[in-house]
Amino acid sequence: MAFRNSIINNYKTKIYIYASVATIALMILEILTIIFQSTNSSDFVTLHKIVNIVGFSLSPLVPYIILLFNEKNMRIKSKILLIPLIFNALICVLSFKTEWIFFINDENQYMRGNFFLIPTIMSTFYYILLMISVGKQDIRYDIDDKMYLTFVSLIPVIATFIQILFNESLIIWGSVALSLLLYYVFLRELQFKYDTVSGIKNRATFEKELEKYQKNDINVSIIVFDLNDFKKINDYYGHYAGDKAINIAGKILTESFADIGEPYRVGGDEFCVICKNTTKEIVDNALLKLEHLSELTNQNQDFKVTFSYGYDFYLINENKSIFETYANADKSMYVHKAKTKGQYGRRTDD
């Protein structure tokens, strides 16, 4: 099902599946420890120790993997953040002799070691980074999304504390599995917010955002975009090229307005970006970046992806609705389009 998710990219799909596989492995290891302990036989002591070493070594792996999923710059940071994971694994391996994390007595019964909290501390460290990562994503997730993700992330944390207090309550990996399922529900729900061709949010989400900003009295800038000569791309190169142009446009808009605004596809070849609390200078710089990225992209393909655009500002102290601001930005876009085509005023068919 994760591979069938057309919105989440291949990298993130793989990360999610890795986390699921790791959780399944840890649940199997925990089941094996219960089976070995129930035998009360010294014949399984060594095997019981090995299963616990692997389980404790892998326990911080799941929050680490989920952190890779959420943090967009984690591909660079991932090697540094492997250090606590390696340290934890080393301590767990040494526990075969030192009994730091756990020990198994001659009756094959598990006991906690003096430093049994180290794997829990390492897991908590990654969960804290995960919470920070979710909190930082101001553009991608709205407040409801963040509240849901916070709730999902806290389930294993609460289960961990319960298991620390009540040793025989083996609920950690069941709670992690539950969190992953809830997280997957969240990812699937995101598909209703996104346009499948461009990979950015759709018109329905855009209209809800406009209403939210007006209701909460937030200053925003609205930038309206239209792809130039999109009909010619479809007619000359085919509809596959047209879809590719839409997808490229979504990527250019996302990168150009990264960390300052959220792009939306609001029509066939029409896009819009909403920026919170920005100035004209910030918007102009983002548009310069957009033009530069368009030029770089167009060097490597047959058809050209270029934009006409216009913008306006919604300020809470002005007597103007946010939908008027959107309409003004749309008019400005058509003025820009007319200038770039050497025409005057709005096109007849518009």
Secondary structure, 3 states (H helix, E strand, C coil): CCCCCCCCCHHHHHHHHHHHHHHHHHHHHHHHHHHHHHHCCHHHHHHHHHHHHHHHHHCCHHHHHHHHHHCCCHHHHCCCCHHHHHHHHHHHHHHHHHCCCEEECCCCCEEECCCCCHHHHHHHHHHHHHHHHHHHCCCCCCHHHHHHHHHHHHHHHHHHHHHHHCCCCCCHHHHHHHHHHHHHHHHHHHCCCECCCCCCECHHHHHHHHHHHHHCCCCEEEEEEEECCHHHHHHHHCHHHHHHHHHHHHHHHHHHCCCCEEEEECCCCEEEEEEECCCHHHHHHHHHHHHHHHHHHHCCCCCCCCEEEEEEEECCCCCCCHHHHHHHHHHHHHHHHHHHCCCCCCCCCC
